[in-house]
Amino acid sequence: MGSATFVEVILAILLPPVGVFLRYGCEVEFWIDLLLTILGYIPGIIYALYVLVG
């Protein structure tokens, strides 16, 4: 796990869409995470960590 991934994971926990946006920009992963975060904060975190680490 590099330092960039570490920062993305921390941001994914605090503000899930921001962590995903840093890696993918405005691609579909960002929009899915934004929607999940709006519907519920915890699903947004889980999806963000899944996308960034997995």
PyMOL Python script that loads the backbone (N, CA, C, O; Angstrom):
from pymol import cmd

cmd.read_pdbstr("""\
ATOM      1  N   MET A   1       0.856  -1.176   0.000  1.00  0.00           N
ATOM      2  CA  MET A   1       0.000   0.000   0.000  1.00  0.00           C
ATOM      3  C   MET A   1       0.895   1.230   0.000  1.00  0.00           C
ATOM      4  O   MET A   1       1.650   1.447   0.948  1.00  0.00           O
ATOM      5  N   GLY A   2       0.818   2.034  -1.051  1.00  0.00           N
ATOM      6  CA  GLY A   2       1.630   3.228  -1.159  1.00  0.00           C
ATOM      7  C   GLY A   2       1.025   4.392  -0.401  1.00  0.00           C
ATOM      8  O   GLY A   2      -0.082   4.286   0.128  1.00  0.00           O
ATOM      9  N   SER A   3       1.740   5.492  -0.344  1.00  0.00           N
ATOM     10  CA  SER A   3       1.256   6.651   0.404  1.00  0.00           C
ATOM     11  C   SER A   3       0.027   7.265  -0.262  1.00  0.00           C
ATOM     12  O   SER A   3      -0.852   7.778   0.430  1.00  0.00           O
ATOM     13  N   ALA A   4      -0.050   7.223  -1.590  1.00  0.00           N
ATOM     14  CA  ALA A   4      -1.225   7.757  -2.273  1.00  0.00           C
ATOM     15  C   ALA A   4      -2.455   6.925  -1.926  1.00  0.00           C
ATOM     16  O   ALA A   4      -3.529   7.481  -1.700  1.00  0.00           O
ATOM     17  N   THR A   5      -2.317   5.625  -1.880  1.00  0.00           N
ATOM     18  CA  THR A   5      -3.437   4.759  -1.520  1.00  0.00           C
ATOM     19  C   THR A   5      -3.854   5.006  -0.074  1.00  0.00           C
ATOM     20  O   THR A   5      -5.044   4.990   0.238  1.00  0.00           O
ATOM     21  N   PHE A   6      -2.886   5.233   0.807  1.00  0.00           N
ATOM     22  CA  PHE A   6      -3.187   5.514   2.210  1.00  0.00           C
ATOM     23  C   PHE A   6      -4.021   6.786   2.335  1.00  0.00           C
ATOM     24  O   PHE A   6      -4.997   6.811   3.085  1.00  0.00           O
ATOM     25  N   VAL A   7      -3.655   7.826   1.620  1.00  0.00           N
ATOM     26  CA  VAL A   7      -4.409   9.080   1.653  1.00  0.00           C
ATOM     27  C   VAL A   7      -5.804   8.876   1.075  1.00  0.00           C
ATOM     28  O   VAL A   7      -6.779   9.404   1.608  1.00  0.00           O
ATOM     29  N   GLU A   8      -5.906   8.119  -0.004  1.00  0.00           N
ATOM     30  CA  GLU A   8      -7.219   7.843  -0.600  1.00  0.00           C
ATOM     31  C   GLU A   8      -8.113   7.070   0.361  1.00  0.00           C
ATOM     32  O   GLU A   8      -9.313   7.336   0.438  1.00  0.00           O
ATOM     33  N   VAL A   9      -7.545   6.119   1.090  1.00  0.00           N
ATOM     34  CA  VAL A   9      -8.335   5.327   2.043  1.00  0.00           C
ATOM     35  C   VAL A   9      -8.810   6.212   3.198  1.00  0.00           C
ATOM     36  O   VAL A   9      -9.957   6.096   3.628  1.00  0.00           O
ATOM     37  N   ILE A  10      -7.955   7.081   3.699  1.00  0.00           N
ATOM     38  CA  ILE A  10      -8.365   7.993   4.774  1.00  0.00           C
ATOM     39  C   ILE A  10      -9.490   8.904   4.285  1.00  0.00           C
ATOM     40  O   ILE A  10     -10.474   9.117   4.993  1.00  0.00           O
ATOM     41  N   LEU A  11      -9.342   9.439   3.076  1.00  0.00           N
ATOM     42  CA  LEU A  11     -10.400  10.280   2.521  1.00  0.00           C
ATOM     43  C   LEU A  11     -11.675   9.479   2.261  1.00  0.00           C
ATOM     44  O   LEU A  11     -12.779  10.004   2.406  1.00  0.00           O
ATOM     45  N   ALA A  12     -11.523   8.217   1.880  1.00  0.00           N
ATOM     46  CA  ALA A  12     -12.693   7.372   1.642  1.00  0.00           C
ATOM     47  C   ALA A  12     -13.469   7.131   2.926  1.00  0.00           C
ATOM     48  O   ALA A  12     -14.686   6.948   2.885  1.00  0.00           O
ATOM     49  N   ILE A  13     -12.800   7.129   4.046  1.00  0.00           N
ATOM     50  CA  ILE A  13     -13.489   6.955   5.323  1.00  0.00           C
ATOM     51  C   ILE A  13     -14.173   8.252   5.749  1.00  0.00           C
ATOM     52  O   ILE A  13     -15.297   8.231   6.250  1.00  0.00           O
ATOM     53  N   LEU A  14     -13.491   9.378   5.547  1.00  0.00           N
ATOM     54  CA  LEU A  14     -14.057  10.663   5.962  1.00  0.00           C
ATOM     55  C   LEU A  14     -15.105  11.182   4.971  1.00  0.00           C
ATOM     56  O   LEU A  14     -16.217  11.533   5.365  1.00  0.00           O
ATOM     57  N   LEU A  15     -14.748  11.227   3.699  1.00  0.00           N
ATOM     58  CA  LEU A  15     -15.643  11.686   2.628  1.00  0.00           C
ATOM     59  C   LEU A  15     -15.504  10.724   1.459  1.00  0.00           C
ATOM     60  O   LEU A  15     -14.654  10.930   0.593  1.00  0.00           O
ATOM     61  N   PRO A  16     -16.316   9.686   1.417  1.00  0.00           N
ATOM     62  CA  PRO A  16     -16.141   8.614   0.430  1.00  0.00           C
ATOM     63  C   PRO A  16     -16.032   9.061  -1.033  1.00  0.00           C
ATOM     64  O   PRO A  16     -15.157   8.559  -1.738  1.00  0.00           O
ATOM     65  N   PRO A  17     -16.869   9.973  -1.522  1.00  0.00           N
ATOM     66  CA  PRO A  17     -16.745  10.333  -2.943  1.00  0.00           C
ATOM     67  C   PRO A  17     -15.424  11.021  -3.286  1.00  0.00           C
ATOM     68  O   PRO A  17     -14.936  10.902  -4.410  1.00  0.00           O
ATOM     69  N   VAL A  18     -14.847  11.735  -2.330  1.00  0.00           N
ATOM     70  CA  VAL A  18     -13.591  12.433  -2.600  1.00  0.00           C
ATOM     71  C   VAL A  18     -12.461  11.444  -2.829  1.00  0.00           C
ATOM     72  O   VAL A  18     -11.656  11.626  -3.742  1.00  0.00           O
ATOM     73  N   GLY A  19     -12.392  10.400  -2.015  1.00  0.00           N
ATOM     74  CA  GLY A  19     -11.357   9.385  -2.201  1.00  0.00           C
ATOM     75  C   GLY A  19     -11.454   8.696  -3.542  1.00  0.00           C
ATOM     76  O   GLY A  19     -10.437   8.434  -4.183  1.00  0.00           O
ATOM     77  N   VAL A  20     -12.662   8.401  -3.972  1.00  0.00           N
ATOM     78  CA  VAL A  20     -12.860   7.749  -5.270  1.00  0.00           C
ATOM     79  C   VAL A  20     -12.575   8.729  -6.405  1.00  0.00           C
ATOM     80  O   VAL A  20     -12.018   8.345  -7.434  1.00  0.00           O
ATOM     81  N   PHE A  21     -12.953   9.986  -6.221  1.00  0.00           N
ATOM     82  CA  PHE A  21     -12.723  10.999  -7.258  1.00  0.00           C
ATOM     83  C   PHE A  21     -11.231  11.200  -7.516  1.00  0.00           C
ATOM     84  O   PHE A  21     -10.827  11.407  -8.660  1.00  0.00           O
ATOM     85  N   LEU A  22     -10.415  11.142  -6.475  1.00  0.00           N
ATOM     86  CA  LEU A  22      -8.972  11.342  -6.658  1.00  0.00           C
ATOM     87  C   LEU A  22      -8.364  10.274  -7.556  1.00  0.00           C
ATOM     88  O   LEU A  22      -7.416  10.553  -8.289  1.00  0.00           O
ATOM     89  N   ARG A  23      -8.889   9.071  -7.513  1.00  0.00           N
ATOM     90  CA  ARG A  23      -8.333   8.008  -8.348  1.00  0.00           C
ATOM     91  C   ARG A  23      -9.006   7.925  -9.716  1.00  0.00           C
ATOM     92  O   ARG A  23      -8.325   7.748 -10.725  1.00  0.00           O
ATOM     93  N   TYR A  24     -10.336   8.050  -9.763  1.00  0.00           N
ATOM     94  CA  TYR A  24     -11.065   7.778 -11.004  1.00  0.00           C
ATOM     95  C   TYR A  24     -11.613   9.020 -11.697  1.00  0.00           C
ATOM     96  O   TYR A  24     -12.051   8.927 -12.844  1.00  0.00           O
ATOM     97  N   GLY A  25     -11.605  10.164 -11.053  1.00  0.00           N
ATOM     98  CA  GLY A  25     -12.213  11.348 -11.658  1.00  0.00           C
ATOM     99  C   GLY A  25     -13.719  11.196 -11.709  1.00  0.00           C
ATOM    100  O   GLY A  25     -14.310  10.594 -10.813  1.00  0.00           O
ATOM    101  N   CYS A  26     -14.348  11.732 -12.740  1.00  0.00           N
ATOM    102  CA  CYS A  26     -15.816  11.689 -12.851  1.00  0.00           C
ATOM    103  C   CYS A  26     -16.287  10.479 -13.638  1.00  0.00           C
ATOM    104  O   CYS A  26     -17.210  10.586 -14.445  1.00  0.00           O
ATOM    105  N   GLU A  27     -15.669   9.335 -13.413  1.00  0.00           N
ATOM    106  CA  GLU A  27     -16.118   8.108 -14.063  1.00  0.00           C
ATOM    107  C   GLU A  27     -17.257   7.494 -13.259  1.00  0.00           C
ATOM    108  O   GLU A  27     -17.675   8.045 -12.241  1.00  0.00           O
ATOM    109  N   VAL A  28     -17.746   6.370 -13.715  1.00  0.00           N
ATOM    110  CA  VAL A  28     -18.944   5.752 -13.137  1.00  0.00           C
ATOM    111  C   VAL A  28     -18.735   5.359 -11.668  1.00  0.00           C
ATOM    112  O   VAL A  28     -19.689   5.385 -10.890  1.00  0.00           O
ATOM    113  N   GLU A  29     -17.513   4.997 -11.276  1.00  0.00           N
ATOM    114  CA  GLU A  29     -17.261   4.628  -9.881  1.00  0.00           C
ATOM    115  C   GLU A  29     -17.579   5.786  -8.942  1.00  0.00           C
ATOM    116  O   GLU A  29     -18.148   5.591  -7.868  1.00  0.00           O
ATOM    117  N   PHE A  30     -17.205   6.995  -9.359  1.00  0.00           N
ATOM    118  CA  PHE A  30     -17.478   8.180  -8.542  1.00  0.00           C
ATOM    119  C   PHE A  30     -18.974   8.392  -8.365  1.00  0.00           C
ATOM    120  O   PHE A  30     -19.435   8.655  -7.255  1.00  0.00           O
ATOM    121  N   TRP A  31     -19.735   8.280  -9.447  1.00  0.00           N
ATOM    122  CA  TRP A  31     -21.176   8.534  -9.376  1.00  0.00           C
ATOM    123  C   TRP A  31     -21.897   7.479  -8.549  1.00  0.00           C
ATOM    124  O   TRP A  31     -22.833   7.795  -7.814  1.00  0.00           O
ATOM    125  N   ILE A  32     -21.466   6.229  -8.667  1.00  0.00           N
ATOM    126  CA  ILE A  32     -22.057   5.168  -7.835  1.00  0.00           C
ATOM    127  C   ILE A  32     -21.788   5.454  -6.367  1.00  0.00           C
ATOM    128  O   ILE A  32     -22.681   5.334  -5.528  1.00  0.00           O
ATOM    129  N   ASP A  33     -20.549   5.833  -6.060  1.00  0.00           N
ATOM    130  CA  ASP A  33     -20.204   6.116  -4.671  1.00  0.00           C
ATOM    131  C   ASP A  33     -20.948   7.337  -4.142  1.00  0.00           C
ATOM    132  O   ASP A  33     -21.374   7.350  -2.987  1.00  0.00           O
ATOM    133  N   LEU A  34     -21.105   8.349  -4.967  1.00  0.00           N
ATOM    134  CA  LEU A  34     -21.854   9.539  -4.548  1.00  0.00           C
ATOM    135  C   LEU A  34     -23.297   9.179  -4.230  1.00  0.00           C
ATOM    136  O   LEU A  34     -23.844   9.623  -3.220  1.00  0.00           O
ATOM    137  N   LEU A  35     -23.911   8.379  -5.087  1.00  0.00           N
ATOM    138  CA  LEU A  35     -25.290   7.950  -4.853  1.00  0.00           C
ATOM    139  C   LEU A  35     -25.406   7.121  -3.576  1.00  0.00           C
ATOM    140  O   LEU A  35     -26.321   7.328  -2.780  1.00  0.00           O
ATOM    141  N   LEU A  36     -24.483   6.185  -3.381  1.00  0.00           N
ATOM    142  CA  LEU A  36     -24.521   5.364  -2.164  1.00  0.00           C
ATOM    143  C   LEU A  36     -24.296   6.205  -0.915  1.00  0.00           C
ATOM    144  O   LEU A  36     -24.896   5.937   0.126  1.00  0.00           O
ATOM    145  N   THR A  37     -23.439   7.218  -1.005  1.00  0.00           N
ATOM    146  CA  THR A  37     -23.189   8.077   0.149  1.00  0.00           C
ATOM    147  C   THR A  37     -24.417   8.928   0.469  1.00  0.00           C
ATOM    148  O   THR A  37     -24.717   9.174   1.637  1.00  0.00           O
ATOM    149  N   ILE A  38     -25.118   9.372  -0.558  1.00  0.00           N
ATOM    150  CA  ILE A  38     -26.348  10.142  -0.324  1.00  0.00           C
ATOM    151  C   ILE A  38     -27.417   9.260   0.310  1.00  0.00           C
ATOM    152  O   ILE A  38     -28.142   9.701   1.201  1.00  0.00           O
ATOM    153  N   LEU A  39     -27.514   8.012  -0.151  1.00  0.00           N
ATOM    154  CA  LEU A  39     -28.513   7.092   0.393  1.00  0.00           C
ATOM    155  C   LEU A  39     -28.167   6.617   1.794  1.00  0.00           C
ATOM    156  O   LEU A  39     -29.059   6.343   2.597  1.00  0.00           O
ATOM    157  N   GLY A  40     -26.892   6.521   2.089  1.00  0.00           N
ATOM    158  CA  GLY A  40     -26.449   6.095   3.407  1.00  0.00           C
ATOM    159  C   GLY A  40     -24.945   6.198   3.488  1.00  0.00           C
ATOM    160  O   GLY A  40     -24.238   5.726   2.597  1.00  0.00           O
ATOM    161  N   TYR A  41     -24.454   6.804   4.535  1.00  0.00           N
ATOM    162  CA  TYR A  41     -23.025   7.069   4.653  1.00  0.00           C
ATOM    163  C   TYR A  41     -22.189   5.781   4.679  1.00  0.00           C
ATOM    164  O   TYR A  41     -21.140   5.712   4.039  1.00  0.00           O
ATOM    165  N   ILE A  42     -22.643   4.778   5.404  1.00  0.00           N
ATOM    166  CA  ILE A  42     -21.890   3.525   5.544  1.00  0.00           C
ATOM    167  C   ILE A  42     -21.767   2.781   4.207  1.00  0.00           C
ATOM    168  O   ILE A  42     -20.672   2.317   3.891  1.00  0.00           O
ATOM    169  N   PRO A  43     -22.833   2.644   3.408  1.00  0.00           N
ATOM    170  CA  PRO A  43     -22.651   2.001   2.092  1.00  0.00           C
ATOM    171  C   PRO A  43     -21.659   2.748   1.211  1.00  0.00           C
ATOM    172  O   PRO A  43     -20.929   2.125   0.440  1.00  0.00           O
ATOM    173  N   GLY A  44     -21.623   4.063   1.315  1.00  0.00           N
ATOM    174  CA  GLY A  44     -20.653   4.846   0.556  1.00  0.00           C
ATOM    175  C   GLY A  44     -19.226   4.542   0.958  1.00  0.00           C
ATOM    176  O   GLY A  44     -18.340   4.449   0.109  1.00  0.00           O
ATOM    177  N   ILE A  45     -19.003   4.387   2.257  1.00  0.00           N
ATOM    178  CA  ILE A  45     -17.663   4.045   2.759  1.00  0.00           C
ATOM    179  C   ILE A  45     -17.271   2.651   2.289  1.00  0.00           C
ATOM    180  O   ILE A  45     -16.154   2.446   1.814  1.00  0.00           O
ATOM    181  N   ILE A  46     -18.176   1.700   2.418  1.00  0.00           N
ATOM    182  CA  ILE A  46     -17.875   0.319   2.036  1.00  0.00           C
ATOM    183  C   ILE A  46     -17.539   0.236   0.551  1.00  0.00           C
ATOM    184  O   ILE A  46     -16.573  -0.428   0.175  1.00  0.00           O
ATOM    185  N   TYR A  47     -18.317   0.897  -0.293  1.00  0.00           N
ATOM    186  CA  TYR A  47     -18.059   0.861  -1.727  1.00  0.00           C
ATOM    187  C   TYR A  47     -16.735   1.558  -2.061  1.00  0.00           C
ATOM    188  O   TYR A  47     -15.971   1.069  -2.893  1.00  0.00           O
ATOM    189  N   ALA A  48     -16.468   2.677  -1.428  1.00  0.00           N
ATOM    190  CA  ALA A  48     -15.230   3.404  -1.687  1.00  0.00           C
ATOM    191  C   ALA A  48     -14.021   2.556  -1.322  1.00  0.00           C
ATOM    192  O   ALA A  48     -13.054   2.499  -2.081  1.00  0.00           O
ATOM    193  N   LEU A  49     -14.063   1.902  -0.178  1.00  0.00           N
ATOM    194  CA  LEU A  49     -12.950   1.039   0.216  1.00  0.00           C
ATOM    195  C   LEU A  49     -12.825  -0.148  -0.722  1.00  0.00           C
ATOM    196  O   LEU A  49     -11.711  -0.559  -1.046  1.00  0.00           O
ATOM    197  N   TYR A  50     -13.938  -0.704  -1.162  1.00  0.00           N
ATOM    198  CA  TYR A  50     -13.918  -1.818  -2.104  1.00  0.00           C
ATOM    199  C   TYR A  50     -13.264  -1.413  -3.411  1.00  0.00           C
ATOM    200  O   TYR A  50     -12.451  -2.159  -3.957  1.00  0.00           O
ATOM    201  N   VAL A  51     -13.609  -0.241  -3.917  1.00  0.00           N
ATOM    202  CA  VAL A  51     -13.065   0.231  -5.188  1.00  0.00           C
ATOM    203  C   VAL A  51     -11.588   0.580  -5.058  1.00  0.00           C
ATOM    204  O   VAL A  51     -10.802   0.263  -5.951  1.00  0.00           O
ATOM    205  N   LEU A  52     -11.199   1.220  -3.971  1.00  0.00           N
ATOM    206  CA  LEU A  52      -9.813   1.683  -3.832  1.00  0.00           C
ATOM    207  C   LEU A  52      -8.842   0.571  -3.464  1.00  0.00           C
ATOM    208  O   LEU A  52      -7.718   0.543  -3.965  1.00  0.00           O
ATOM    209  N   VAL A  53      -9.249  -0.327  -2.615  1.00  0.00           N
ATOM    210  CA  VAL A  53      -8.329  -1.380  -2.159  1.00  0.00           C
ATOM    211  C   VAL A  53      -8.408  -2.606  -3.055  1.00  0.00           C
ATOM    212  O   VAL A  53      -7.396  -3.253  -3.324  1.00  0.00           O
ATOM    213  N   GLY A  54      -9.602  -2.921  -3.512  1.00  0.00           N
ATOM    214  CA  GLY A  54      -9.798  -4.130  -4.288  1.00  0.00           C
ATOM    215  C   GLY A  54      -9.414  -4.079  -5.708  1.00  0.00           C
ATOM    216  O   GLY A  54      -9.555  -5.072  -6.422  1.00  0.00           O
TER     217      GLY A  54
END
""", "prot")
cmd.dss("prot")
cmd.show_as("cartoon", "prot")
cmd.util.cbc("prot")
cmd.orient("prot")
